[in-house]
């Protein structure tokens, strides 16, 4: 079953169960997917849908930080709930050890030795890790490896 079909089925189940918060989060996700399809005039595949989910997760995490800074814990909790819902549609992530081994492998193949080589290294890693790892975390790991 494709990811888009699964999200639609989950939305229908949330409607039947009268879970309004879950239904709202799923509708937001479907609206973001539909918006990207209309903008680009294509039918999104699972990888592109995962990219939409990643973008929405990043937005939610930023919102949680801002809401907590403003002492709006009720809104922060609502965003955390949406993060929970969205995480269900991400593929199983790689472990820290697996990411570290891929970074080491990419360093050896590209010959990267200094921080200036970080862009070249990230260009090799991004296709391998997109949707499977937090790219900000990968970037920190790469930077640590290249500066040490």
DSSP file (Angstrom, degrees, kcal/mol; ACC not computed):
  #  RESIDUE AA STRUCTURE BP1 BP2  ACC     N-H-->O    O-->H-N    N-H-->O    O-->H-N    TCO  KAPPA ALPHA  PHI   PSI    X-CA   Y-CA   Z-CA
    1    1 A X              0   0    0      0, 0.0     2,-0.0     0, 0.0     0, 0.0   0.000 360.0 360.0 360.0 132.7    0.0    0.0    0.0
    2    2 A X     >  -     0   0    0      1,-0.1     4,-2.2     4,-0.0     5,-0.1  -0.280 360.0-114.1 -71.7 161.5    1.4    3.4   -0.9
    3    3 A X  H  > S+     0   0    0      1,-0.2     4,-2.3     2,-0.2     5,-0.2   0.872 115.4  53.4 -64.8 -38.3    2.0    6.0    1.7
    4    4 A X  H  > S+     0   0    0      2,-0.2     4,-2.1     1,-0.2    -1,-0.2   0.908 109.5  48.0 -65.3 -41.6   -0.6    8.3    0.4
    5    5 A X  H  > S+     0   0    0      2,-0.2     4,-2.6     1,-0.2    -1,-0.2   0.902 110.8  52.3 -64.3 -40.9   -3.3    5.6    0.4
    6    6 A X  H  X S+     0   0    0     -4,-2.2     4,-2.4     1,-0.2    -2,-0.2   0.903 109.0  49.4 -62.4 -41.6   -2.3    4.7    4.0
    7    7 A X  H  X S+     0   0    0     -4,-2.3     4,-2.1     2,-0.2    -1,-0.2   0.910 111.3  49.9 -64.8 -41.6   -2.7    8.3    5.1
    8    8 A X  H  X S+     0   0    0     -4,-2.1     4,-2.2     2,-0.2    -2,-0.2   0.912 111.2  48.7 -61.8 -43.4   -6.1    8.5    3.5
    9    9 A X  H  X S+     0   0    0     -4,-2.6     4,-2.2     1,-0.2    -2,-0.2   0.897 110.8  50.4 -64.4 -40.2   -7.2    5.3    5.2
   10   10 A X  H  X S+     0   0    0     -4,-2.4     4,-2.2     2,-0.2    -1,-0.2   0.869 108.7  53.1 -65.2 -36.0   -5.9    6.6    8.5
   11   11 A X  H  X S+     0   0    0     -4,-2.1     4,-2.0     2,-0.2    -2,-0.2   0.924 108.9  48.8 -64.5 -43.9   -7.9    9.8    8.0
   12   12 A X  H  X S+     0   0    0     -4,-2.2     4,-2.4     1,-0.2    -2,-0.2   0.901 110.9  50.7 -61.9 -40.7  -11.1    7.8    7.3
   13   13 A X  H  X S+     0   0    0     -4,-2.2     4,-2.2     1,-0.2    -1,-0.2   0.891 109.0  51.1 -64.7 -38.9  -10.5    5.8   10.5
   14   14 A X  H  X>S+     0   0    0     -4,-2.2     5,-2.4     2,-0.2     4,-0.5   0.865 109.4  51.5 -65.9 -35.4  -10.0    9.0   12.5
   15   15 A X  H ><5S+     0   0    0     -4,-2.0     3,-0.8     2,-0.2    -2,-0.2   0.938 111.2  46.7 -63.8 -47.0  -13.3   10.3   11.1
   16   16 A X  H 3<5S+     0   0    0     -4,-2.4    -2,-0.2     1,-0.3    -1,-0.2   0.876 114.8  46.4 -63.7 -37.2  -15.1    7.2   12.1
   17   17 A X  H 3<5S-     0   0    0     -4,-2.2    -1,-0.3    -5,-0.2    -2,-0.2   0.512 107.9-127.2 -83.4  -4.4  -13.5    7.2   15.6
   18   18 A X  T <<5 +     0   0    0     -3,-0.8     2,-1.2    -4,-0.5    -3,-0.2   0.879  51.1 158.2  58.3  41.7  -14.3   10.9   16.0
   19   19 A X     >< -     0   0    0     -5,-2.4     4,-2.6     1,-0.2    -1,-0.2  -0.762  15.0-180.0 -94.4  89.4  -10.7   11.7   16.9
   20   20 A X  H  > S+     0   0    0     -2,-1.2     4,-2.3     1,-0.2    -1,-0.2   0.857  74.6  50.0 -66.5 -38.3  -10.7   15.4   15.9
   21   21 A X  H  > S+     0   0    0      2,-0.2     4,-1.9     1,-0.2    -1,-0.2   0.928 115.0  44.0 -67.1 -43.6   -7.1   16.2   16.8
   22   22 A X  H  > S+     0   0    0      2,-0.2     4,-2.4     1,-0.2    -2,-0.2   0.910 113.2  51.9 -65.5 -42.7   -5.8   13.3   14.8
   23   23 A X  H  X S+     0   0    0     -4,-2.6     4,-2.4     1,-0.2    -2,-0.2   0.904 108.6  51.2 -60.3 -42.8   -8.1   14.0   11.9
   24   24 A X  H  X S+     0   0    0     -4,-2.3     4,-2.1     2,-0.2    -1,-0.2   0.910 110.1  48.7 -62.6 -43.3   -6.9   17.6   11.9
   25   25 A X  H  X S+     0   0    0     -4,-1.9     4,-1.9     1,-0.2    -2,-0.2   0.900 112.5  48.2 -64.5 -41.2   -3.2   16.6   11.8
   26   26 A X  H  X S+     0   0    0     -4,-2.4     4,-2.6     2,-0.2    -2,-0.2   0.871 109.5  52.7 -68.5 -36.6   -3.9   14.1    8.9
   27   27 A X  H  X S+     0   0    0     -4,-2.4     4,-2.4     2,-0.2    -1,-0.2   0.899 107.7  52.1 -65.1 -39.2   -5.9   16.7    7.0
   28   28 A X  H  X S+     0   0    0     -4,-2.1     4,-2.1     2,-0.2    -2,-0.2   0.917 110.7  48.3 -60.7 -42.8   -2.9   19.1    7.3
   29   29 A X  H  X S+     0   0    0     -4,-1.9     4,-2.3     2,-0.2    -2,-0.2   0.936 112.3  47.3 -63.9 -47.1   -0.6   16.5    5.9
   30   30 A X  H  X S+     0   0    0     -4,-2.6     4,-2.7     1,-0.2    -1,-0.2   0.870 110.7  52.9 -63.6 -35.8   -2.9   15.6    3.0
   31   31 A X  H  X S+     0   0    0     -4,-2.4     4,-2.5     2,-0.2    -1,-0.2   0.897 109.1  49.0 -65.8 -39.7   -3.3   19.3    2.2
   32   32 A X  H  X S+     0   0    0     -4,-2.1     4,-2.0     2,-0.2    -2,-0.2   0.897 112.8  47.7 -66.0 -40.0    0.5   19.8    2.1
   33   33 A X  H  X S+     0   0    0     -4,-2.3     4,-2.2     2,-0.2    -2,-0.2   0.941 113.6  47.0 -64.6 -47.5    0.9   16.7   -0.1
   34   34 A X  H  X S+     0   0    0     -4,-2.7     4,-2.5     1,-0.2     5,-0.2   0.889 109.8  54.1 -62.3 -40.3   -1.9   18.0   -2.4
   35   35 A X  H  X S+     0   0    0     -4,-2.5     4,-2.7     1,-0.2    -1,-0.2   0.913 109.7  46.8 -61.3 -43.3   -0.4   21.5   -2.5
   36   36 A X  H  X S+     0   0    0     -4,-2.0     4,-2.4     2,-0.2     6,-0.2   0.891 111.6  51.6 -67.0 -38.7    3.0   20.1   -3.6
   37   37 A X  H  X>S+     0   0    0     -4,-2.2     5,-1.3     2,-0.2     4,-1.2   0.914 113.4  44.3 -63.4 -41.7    1.3   18.0   -6.3
   38   38 A X  H  <5S+     0   0    0     -4,-2.5    -2,-0.2     2,-0.2    -1,-0.2   0.921 113.8  50.1 -68.4 -44.5   -0.6   21.0   -7.7
   39   39 A X  H  <5S+     0   0    0     -4,-2.7    -2,-0.2     1,-0.2    -1,-0.2   0.905 122.8  30.9 -60.6 -42.9    2.4   23.3   -7.5
   40   40 A X  H  <5S-     0   0    0     -4,-2.4    -1,-0.2    -5,-0.2    -2,-0.2   0.510 100.9-131.2 -96.3  -6.0    4.7   20.8   -9.4
   41   41 A X  T  <5 +     0   0    0     -4,-1.2     2,-0.3     1,-0.2    -3,-0.2   0.898  68.3 110.7  55.0  46.0    1.9   19.2  -11.5
   42   42 A X  S   <S-     0   0    0     -5,-1.3     2,-0.6    -6,-0.2    -1,-0.2  -0.908  74.4-110.3-138.2 165.9    3.1   15.7  -10.6
   43   43 A X        -     0   0    0     -2,-0.3     2,-0.2    -3,-0.1    -9,-0.0  -0.913  42.3-126.7 -96.9 120.4    1.8   12.7   -8.6
   44   44 A X        -     0   0    0     -2,-0.6   -40,-0.1   -11,-0.1     2,-0.1  -0.440  18.5-147.9 -72.7 137.7    4.1   12.4   -5.5
   45   45 A X     >  -     0   0    0     -2,-0.2     4,-2.1   -42,-0.1     3,-0.2  -0.380  37.8 -88.8 -90.6 179.1    5.7    9.0   -4.8
   46   46 A X  H  > S+     0   0    0      1,-0.2     4,-2.3     2,-0.2     5,-0.2   0.866 126.2  53.9 -59.9 -38.7    6.5    7.7   -1.4
   47   47 A X  H  > S+     0   0    0      1,-0.2     4,-1.6     2,-0.2    -1,-0.2   0.899 110.1  47.0 -64.5 -40.1   10.0    9.3   -1.2
   48   48 A X  H  > S+     0   0    0      2,-0.2     4,-1.7     1,-0.2    -1,-0.2   0.854 110.6  52.4 -69.9 -34.3    8.5   12.8   -2.1
   49   49 A X  H  X S+     0   0    0     -4,-2.1     4,-2.5     2,-0.2    -2,-0.2   0.891 106.8  52.9 -67.7 -38.5    5.8   12.3    0.5
   50   50 A X  H  X S+     0   0    0     -4,-2.3     4,-2.7     1,-0.2    -1,-0.2   0.878 106.5  53.7 -62.5 -36.6    8.4   11.5    3.1
   51   51 A X  H  X S+     0   0    0     -4,-1.6     4,-2.2     2,-0.2    -1,-0.2   0.891 108.4  49.1 -64.1 -39.1   10.1   14.7    2.2
   52   52 A X  H  X S+     0   0    0     -4,-1.7     4,-2.3     2,-0.2    -2,-0.2   0.919 111.3  49.5 -64.4 -43.5    6.9   16.6    2.8
   53   53 A X  H  X S+     0   0    0     -4,-2.5     4,-2.5     1,-0.2    -2,-0.2   0.918 109.7  51.6 -61.5 -43.7    6.5   14.8    6.2
   54   54 A X  H  X S+     0   0    0     -4,-2.7     4,-2.3     1,-0.2    -1,-0.2   0.911 109.7  49.5 -59.5 -43.3   10.1   15.8    7.1
   55   55 A X  H  X S+     0   0    0     -4,-2.2     4,-2.1     1,-0.2    -1,-0.2   0.918 111.9  48.0 -62.8 -43.4    9.5   19.4    6.2
   56   56 A X  H  X S+     0   0    0     -4,-2.3     4,-2.3     1,-0.2    -1,-0.2   0.877 110.0  52.7 -66.3 -37.0    6.3   19.4    8.4
   57   57 A X  H  X S+     0   0    0     -4,-2.5     4,-2.6     2,-0.2    -2,-0.2   0.914 108.1  50.6 -64.1 -42.1    8.2   17.8   11.3
   58   58 A X  H  X S+     0   0    0     -4,-2.3     4,-2.2     1,-0.2    -2,-0.2   0.918 110.3  50.0 -61.3 -43.1   10.9   20.4   11.1
   59   59 A X  H  X S+     0   0    0     -4,-2.1     4,-2.2     1,-0.2    -1,-0.2   0.910 111.2  49.1 -61.4 -42.7    8.2   23.2   11.2
   60   60 A X  H  X S+     0   0    0     -4,-2.3     4,-2.5     2,-0.2    -2,-0.2   0.905 109.6  51.0 -65.8 -41.5    6.5   21.5   14.2
   61   61 A X  H  X S+     0   0    0     -4,-2.6     4,-2.0     1,-0.2    -1,-0.2   0.911 110.7  49.2 -62.7 -41.6    9.8   21.2   16.1
   62   62 A X  H  X S+     0   0    0     -4,-2.2     4,-2.2     1,-0.2    -1,-0.2   0.904 110.7  51.1 -62.5 -41.0   10.6   24.9   15.5
   63   63 A X  H  X S+     0   0    0     -4,-2.2     4,-3.0     2,-0.2     5,-0.2   0.900 106.5  53.7 -64.1 -41.3    7.1   25.8   16.7
   64   64 A X  H  X S+     0   0    0     -4,-2.5     4,-2.5     1,-0.2     5,-0.2   0.929 109.3  49.1 -59.2 -45.1    7.5   23.8   19.9
   65   65 A X  H  X S+     0   0    0     -4,-2.0     4,-1.9     1,-0.2    -1,-0.2   0.919 114.1  45.2 -60.5 -44.8   10.7   25.6   20.7
   66   66 A X  H  X S+     0   0    0     -4,-2.2     4,-1.4     2,-0.2    -2,-0.2   0.904 112.9  49.7 -68.1 -41.4    9.1   29.0   20.1
   67   67 A X  H  <>S+     0   0    0     -4,-3.0     5,-3.1     1,-0.2    -2,-0.2   0.902 110.8  49.6 -65.1 -40.8    5.9   28.2   22.1
   68   68 A X  H ><5S+     0   0    0     -4,-2.5     3,-1.4    -5,-0.2    -1,-0.2   0.888 108.1  54.0 -65.8 -37.2    7.9   26.9   25.0
   69   69 A X  H 3<5S+     0   0    0     -4,-1.9    -1,-0.2     1,-0.3    -2,-0.2   0.817 110.4  47.0 -63.8 -30.0   10.0   30.1   24.9
   70   70 A X  T 3<5S-     0   0    0     -4,-1.4    -1,-0.3    -3,-0.1    -2,-0.2   0.297 116.7-115.3 -93.0   8.0    6.7   32.1   25.1
   71   71 A X  T < 5S+     0   0    0     -3,-1.4     2,-0.8     1,-0.2    -3,-0.2   0.798  72.2 137.8  62.0  30.7    5.4   29.9   28.0
   72   72 A X     >< +     0   0    0     -5,-3.1     4,-1.9     1,-0.2     3,-0.3  -0.652  15.4 160.7-104.3  73.8    2.6   28.6   25.7
   73   73 A X  H  >  +     0   0    0     -2,-0.8     4,-2.3     1,-0.2    -1,-0.2   0.761  67.9  62.0 -70.0 -26.2    2.7   25.0   26.8
   74   74 A X  H  > S+     0   0    0      2,-0.2     4,-1.5     1,-0.2    -1,-0.2   0.928 108.8  41.6 -64.4 -43.9   -0.8   24.2   25.6
   75   75 A X  H  > S+     0   0    0     -3,-0.3     4,-2.1     2,-0.2    -2,-0.2   0.866 112.5  55.0 -70.6 -36.0    0.2   25.1   22.0
   76   76 A X  H  X S+     0   0    0     -4,-1.9     4,-2.2     1,-0.2    -2,-0.2   0.899 107.4  50.4 -62.8 -40.4    3.6   23.3   22.4
   77   77 A X  H  X S+     0   0    0     -4,-2.3     4,-1.9     2,-0.2    -1,-0.2   0.865 107.9  52.9 -66.7 -35.5    1.7   20.1   23.5
   78   78 A X  H  X S+     0   0    0     -4,-1.5     4,-1.8     2,-0.2    -1,-0.2   0.907 110.0  48.4 -64.8 -40.9   -0.6   20.4   20.4
   79   79 A X  H  X S+     0   0    0     -4,-2.1     4,-2.2     1,-0.2    -2,-0.2   0.893 108.6  53.8 -65.8 -39.5    2.5   20.6   18.2
   80   80 A X  H  X S+     0   0    0     -4,-2.2     4,-2.2     1,-0.2    -1,-0.2   0.884 106.1  53.2 -61.8 -38.1    4.0   17.6   19.9
   81   81 A X  H  X S+     0   0    0     -4,-1.9     4,-2.0     1,-0.2    -1,-0.2   0.917 108.9  48.7 -62.7 -42.8    0.9   15.6   19.2
   82   82 A X  H  X S+     0   0    0     -4,-1.8     4,-2.7     1,-0.2    -2,-0.2   0.873 107.8  55.1 -65.0 -36.0    1.2   16.5   15.5
   83   83 A X  H  X S+     0   0    0     -4,-2.2     4,-2.4     2,-0.2    -1,-0.2   0.917 106.8  51.2 -60.7 -43.1    4.8   15.4   15.6
   84   84 A X  H  X S+     0   0    0     -4,-2.2     4,-0.8     2,-0.2    -2,-0.2   0.924 111.6  46.8 -58.1 -46.4    3.7   12.0   17.0
   85   85 A X  H >< S+     0   0    0     -4,-2.0     3,-0.9     1,-0.2     4,-0.3   0.933 114.0  47.1 -62.8 -47.1    1.2   11.6   14.2
   86   86 A X  H >< S+     0   0    0     -4,-2.7     3,-1.9     1,-0.2    -1,-0.2   0.851 102.5  63.3 -66.7 -35.4    3.7   12.7   11.5
   87   87 A X  H >< S+     0   0    0     -4,-2.4     3,-1.3     1,-0.3    -1,-0.2   0.764  90.0  69.3 -61.7 -24.1    6.4   10.4   12.8
   88   88 A X  T << S+     0   0    0     -3,-0.9    -1,-0.3    -4,-0.8    -2,-0.2   0.720  97.9  51.5 -66.6 -19.3    4.2    7.4   12.0
   89   89 A X  T <  S+     0   0    0     -3,-1.9     2,-0.3    -4,-0.3    -1,-0.2   0.332  88.7  96.0-102.9   6.8    4.7    8.0    8.3
   90   90 A X  S <  S-     0   0    0     -3,-1.3     3,-0.1    -4,-0.2    42,-0.1  -0.726  80.3-111.2 -91.7 146.7    8.5    8.2    8.3
   91   91 A X        -     0   0    0     40,-0.4     2,-0.1    -2,-0.3    -1,-0.1  -0.288  52.1 -72.6 -69.3 163.5   10.4    5.1    7.4
   92   92 A X        -     0   0    0      1,-0.1    -1,-0.2    -2,-0.0     2,-0.0  -0.378  59.0-127.9 -58.2 125.7   12.4    3.4   10.1
   93   93 A X        -     0   0    0     -2,-0.1     2,-0.2    -3,-0.1    40,-0.2  -0.278  18.6-106.3 -75.8 161.7   15.5    5.6   10.8
   94   94 A X        -     0   0    0     38,-2.2    -1,-0.1    35,-0.1     2,-0.1  -0.554  35.4-110.1 -84.1 152.3   19.0    4.4   10.8
   95   95 A X     >  -     0   0    0     -2,-0.2     4,-2.2     1,-0.1     5,-0.2  -0.340  29.3-107.4 -75.7 164.5   20.9    4.0   14.1
   96   96 A X  H  > S+     0   0    0      1,-0.2     4,-2.5     2,-0.2     5,-0.2   0.867 121.1  53.0 -59.9 -37.7   23.7    6.3   15.1
   97   97 A X  H  > S+     0   0    0      2,-0.2     4,-2.2     1,-0.2    -1,-0.2   0.901 108.2  49.4 -66.4 -40.8   26.3    3.6   14.3
   98   98 A X  H  > S+     0   0    0      2,-0.2     4,-2.0     1,-0.2    -2,-0.2   0.902 112.4  47.8 -65.1 -40.9   24.9    3.0   10.8
   99   99 A X  H  X S+     0   0    0     -4,-2.2     4,-2.3     2,-0.2    -2,-0.2   0.922 110.8  51.5 -64.8 -43.7   25.0    6.7   10.1
  100  100 A X  H  X S+     0   0    0     -4,-2.5     4,-2.5     1,-0.2    -2,-0.2   0.888 109.4  49.9 -61.5 -39.7   28.5    7.0   11.4
  101  101 A X  H  X S+     0   0    0     -4,-2.2     4,-2.3     2,-0.2    -1,-0.2   0.892 110.5  49.7 -68.6 -37.5   29.7    4.1    9.2
  102  102 A X  H  X S+     0   0    0     -4,-2.0     4,-2.3     2,-0.2    -2,-0.2   0.877 111.0  50.2 -65.4 -37.2   28.1    5.7    6.1
  103  103 A X  H  X S+     0   0    0     -4,-2.3     4,-2.3     2,-0.2    -2,-0.2   0.930 111.3  48.1 -65.1 -45.3   29.8    9.0    7.0
  104  104 A X  H  X S+     0   0    0     -4,-2.5     4,-2.1     1,-0.2    -2,-0.2   0.906 112.0  49.7 -61.4 -41.7   33.2    7.2    7.4
  105  105 A X  H  X S+     0   0    0     -4,-2.3     4,-2.1     1,-0.2    -1,-0.2   0.905 111.2  48.9 -63.6 -42.0   32.6    5.4    4.1
  106  106 A X  H  X S+     0   0    0     -4,-2.3     4,-2.4     2,-0.2     6,-0.3   0.865 109.1  53.3 -67.1 -35.9   31.8    8.7    2.3
  107  107 A X  H  X>S+     0   0    0     -4,-2.3     4,-1.8     1,-0.2     5,-0.8   0.915 110.7  46.7 -63.9 -42.6   34.9   10.4    3.8
  108  108 A X  H  <5S+     0   0    0     -4,-2.1    -2,-0.2     1,-0.2    -1,-0.2   0.875 114.8  46.0 -69.7 -36.1   37.1    7.6    2.4
  109  109 A X  H  <5S+     0   0    0     -4,-2.1    -2,-0.2     1,-0.2    -1,-0.2   0.872 120.1  38.2 -75.5 -35.5   35.5    7.6   -1.1
  110  110 A X  H  <5S-     0   0    0     -4,-2.4    -2,-0.2    -5,-0.2    -1,-0.2   0.707  99.9-131.5 -86.9 -19.4   35.5   11.4   -1.5
  111  111 A X  T  <5 +     0   0    0     -4,-1.8     2,-0.2    -5,-0.3    -3,-0.2   0.739  41.4 172.5  75.4  22.2   38.9   12.0    0.2
  112  112 A X      < +     0   0    0     -5,-0.8    -1,-0.2    -6,-0.3     3,-0.1  -0.449  12.6 157.9 -67.6 133.2   37.5   14.7    2.4
  113  113 A X        +     0   0    0      1,-0.2     2,-0.3    -2,-0.2    -1,-0.2   0.534  54.3  40.1-130.7 -17.3   39.9   15.9    5.0
  114  114 A X  S >  S-     0   0    0     34,-0.1     3,-1.8     1,-0.0    -1,-0.2  -0.842  85.9 -99.3-135.9 169.5   38.9   19.4    6.0
  115  115 A X  G >  S+     0   0    0      1,-0.3     3,-1.7    -2,-0.3     4,-0.2   0.767 115.3  67.7 -62.2 -27.0   35.8   21.5    6.8
  116  116 A X  G 3  S+     0   0    0      1,-0.3     3,-0.4     2,-0.1    -1,-0.3   0.723  94.3  59.2 -66.1 -20.0   35.9   23.0    3.3
  117  117 A X  G <> S+     0   0    0     -3,-1.8     4,-2.1     1,-0.2    -1,-0.3   0.372  75.6 100.4 -86.3   3.6   35.1   19.6    1.9
  118  118 A X  H <> S+     0   0    0     -3,-1.7     4,-2.9     1,-0.2     5,-0.2   0.880  77.3  53.0 -62.0 -40.5   31.8   19.4    3.9
  119  119 A X  H  > S+     0   0    0     -3,-0.4     4,-1.9    -4,-0.2    -1,-0.2   0.909 109.9  48.0 -61.1 -43.2   29.6   20.4    0.9
  120  120 A X  H  > S+     0   0    0     -4,-0.3     4,-1.1     1,-0.2    -1,-0.2   0.900 113.9  47.9 -64.2 -40.5   31.1   17.7   -1.3
  121  121 A X  H  X S+     0   0    0     -4,-2.1     4,-2.0     1,-0.2     3,-0.3   0.904 110.6  49.8 -67.9 -42.8   30.6   15.1    1.5
  122  122 A X  H  X S+     0   0    0     -4,-2.9     4,-2.7     1,-0.2    -1,-0.2   0.841 104.9  59.3 -66.5 -32.1   27.0   16.1    2.2
  123  123 A X  H  X S+     0   0    0     -4,-1.9     4,-0.6    -5,-0.2    -1,-0.2   0.843 109.6  43.9 -64.3 -32.5   26.2   15.9   -1.5
  124  124 A X  H  X S+     0   0    0     -4,-1.1     4,-0.6    -3,-0.3    -2,-0.2   0.869 117.9  44.2 -76.6 -38.6   27.2   12.2   -1.4
  125  125 A X  H  X S+     0   0    0     -4,-2.0     4,-2.2     1,-0.2     3,-0.5   0.837  97.3  71.9 -78.0 -33.9   25.4   11.5    1.9
  126  126 A X  H  X S+     0   0    0     -4,-2.7     4,-1.9     1,-0.2    -1,-0.2   0.887  97.5  47.4 -56.4 -46.7   22.1   13.2    1.2
  127  127 A X  H  < S+     0   0    0     -4,-0.6    -1,-0.2     1,-0.2    -2,-0.1   0.855 115.8  47.0 -63.5 -30.8   20.7   10.7   -1.4
  128  128 A X  H  < S+     0   0    0     -4,-0.6    -1,-0.2    -3,-0.5    -2,-0.2   0.840 123.3  31.2 -76.2 -33.0   21.7    7.8    0.9
  129  129 A X  H >X S+     0   0    0     -4,-2.2     3,-2.3     3,-0.1     4,-1.5   0.496  80.1 128.4-108.5  -5.5   20.2    9.3    4.1
  130  130 A X  T 3< S+     0   0    0     -4,-1.9     4,-0.1     1,-0.3   -79,-0.1  -0.316  88.7   2.8 -58.6 125.0   17.3   11.4    3.0
  131  131 A X  T 34 S+     0   0    0      2,-0.5   -40,-0.4   -81,-0.1    -1,-0.3   0.288 123.8  73.4  83.5 -11.2   14.2   10.4    4.9
  132  132 A X  T <4 S+     0   0    0     -3,-2.3   -38,-2.2     1,-0.2     2,-0.3   0.568 102.6  22.6-108.9 -13.9   16.2    7.9    7.0
  133  133 A X  S  < S-     0   0    0     -4,-1.5     2,-0.7   -40,-0.2    -2,-0.5  -0.990  85.0 -98.1-150.8 154.3   18.1   10.3    9.2
  134  134 A X     >  -     0   0    0     -2,-0.3     4,-2.0     1,-0.2     3,-0.5  -0.660  32.2-152.0 -73.6 114.7   17.9   13.9   10.5
  135  135 A X  H  > S+     0   0    0     -2,-0.7     4,-2.4     1,-0.3    -1,-0.2   0.780  93.1  59.1 -66.0 -26.6   20.2   15.7    8.1
  136  136 A X  H  > S+     0   0    0      2,-0.2     4,-2.0     1,-0.2    -1,-0.3   0.904 107.8  46.8 -65.7 -39.7   21.0   18.4   10.7
  137  137 A X  H  > S+     0   0    0     -3,-0.5     4,-2.2     2,-0.2    -2,-0.2   0.896 111.5  50.8 -67.4 -40.4   22.4   15.6   12.9
  138  138 A X  H  X S+     0   0    0     -4,-2.0     4,-2.7     1,-0.2    -2,-0.2   0.904 108.5  53.0 -62.1 -41.7   24.3   14.1   10.0
  139  139 A X  H  X S+     0   0    0     -4,-2.4     4,-2.6     1,-0.2    -2,-0.2   0.905 108.5  49.2 -61.5 -42.5   25.8   17.6    9.3
  140  140 A X  H  X S+     0   0    0     -4,-2.0     4,-2.3     2,-0.2    -1,-0.2   0.908 111.9  49.1 -63.2 -41.1   26.9   17.9   12.9
  141  141 A X  H  X S+     0   0    0     -4,-2.2     4,-2.3     2,-0.2    -2,-0.2   0.913 111.6  48.4 -64.9 -42.8   28.5   14.4   12.7
  142  142 A X  H  X S+     0   0    0     -4,-2.7     4,-2.5     2,-0.2     5,-0.2   0.929 111.4  50.1 -62.9 -44.9   30.3   15.3    9.5
  143  143 A X  H  X S+     0   0    0     -4,-2.6     4,-1.6     1,-0.2    -1,-0.2   0.903 110.8  49.5 -61.5 -41.1   31.6   18.5   10.9
  144  144 A X  H  X S+     0   0    0     -4,-2.3     4,-1.0     1,-0.2    -1,-0.2   0.897 112.0  48.5 -64.5 -39.9   32.9   16.8   14.0
  145  145 A X  H  < S+     0   0    0     -4,-2.3    -2,-0.2     1,-0.2    -1,-0.2   0.879 113.0  46.9 -67.5 -38.0   34.6   14.1   11.9
  146  146 A X  H  < S+     0   0    0     -4,-2.5   -31,-0.2     1,-0.2    -1,-0.2   0.753 112.8  48.1 -79.4 -23.5   36.3   16.7    9.6
  147  147 A X  H  <        0   0    0     -4,-1.6    -1,-0.2    -5,-0.2    -2,-0.2   0.654 360.0 360.0 -90.1 -15.0   37.5   19.0   12.3
  148  148 A X     <        0   0    0     -4,-1.0    -1,-0.2    -5,-0.2    -2,-0.2   0.474 360.0 360.0 -90.9 360.0   39.0   16.2   14.4
